[in-house]
Amino acid sequence: MSPVDTEESLADLVSNLSEAFSLFSMEAVKLGVLLKSSGESFSHEGYDKLVKQCLAEVLAFEEYLNRKEEIFAYLKLESRKP
């Protein structure tokens, strides 16, 4: 792989990581808003919304972690090349 290809591949990975983190950040904000607006009592519908938003946040965070691991694996692979 040429240095230009390497830089483009790494740039794509970093871009994917940034997008995943942005999504996670947005989901975390949504969860915070739901928690703040819920007060002390939960309706069944409110609880369902909260659970769905928690799941969305967790999935977004997992996506971020996966993208981060891709970068680490890529850098490890590149560092082994002569």
C-alpha positions in Angstrom: 0.0 0.0 0.0 1.4 3.4 -1.0 1.8 6.2 1.5 -1.1 8.1 -0.2 -3.3 5.0 0.1 -2.3 4.6 3.8 -3.1 8.3 4.5 -6.5 8.0 2.8 -7.3 4.8 4.6 -6.4 6.3 7.9 -8.4 9.5 7.1 -11.4 7.4 6.3 -11.1 5.5 9.6 -10.7 8.7 11.5 -13.7 10.2 9.7 -15.8 7.1 10.6 -14.6 7.5 14.2 -15.7 11.1 14.3 -19.1 10.3 12.9 -19.6 7.5 15.4 -18.6 9.8 18.3 -21.0 12.5 17.1 -23.8 10.1 16.9 -23.0 8.9 20.4 -22.9 12.4 21.7 -26.3 13.2 20.2 -27.8 10.1 21.7 -26.3 10.9 25.1 -27.8 14.4 25.0 -31.2 13.0 24.1 -31.0 10.6 27.0 -30.1 13.5 29.3 -33.1 15.5 28.1 -35.4 12.5 28.7 -34.0 11.9 32.2 -34.3 15.6 33.1 -37.8 15.9 31.8 -39.0 12.7 33.5 -38.8 14.0 37.0 -39.4 11.5 39.8 -42.3 9.6 38.3 -42.4 7.5 35.2 -45.3 6.5 33.1 -45.2 3.3 31.2 -44.8 5.2 28.0 -42.1 7.4 29.5 -40.2 4.4 30.8 -40.4 2.8 27.3 -38.9 5.9 25.7 -36.2 6.0 28.3 -35.3 2.4 27.7 -35.2 2.9 23.9 -33.0 5.9 24.3 -30.6 4.1 26.6 -30.4 1.3 24.0 -29.7 3.9 21.3 -27.0 5.4 23.3 -25.3 2.1 24.1 -25.5 1.0 20.4 -23.9 4.4 19.4 -21.2 4.0 22.0 -20.4 0.4 20.8 -20.2 1.7 17.2 -17.7 4.3 18.4 -15.6 1.7 20.2 -15.6 -0.5 17.2 -14.4 2.3 15.0 -11.7 3.1 17.5 -10.6 -0.5 17.6 -10.4 -0.5 13.7 -8.0 2.4 13.9 -5.8 0.7 16.5 -5.8 -2.5 14.5 -4.9 -0.5 11.3 -2.1 1.3 13.1 -0.7 -1.9 14.5 -0.8 -3.5 11.1 0.9 -0.5 9.5 3.6 -0.4 12.2 4.6 -4.0 11.3 5.3 -3.2 7.7 8.9 -2.7 6.7 
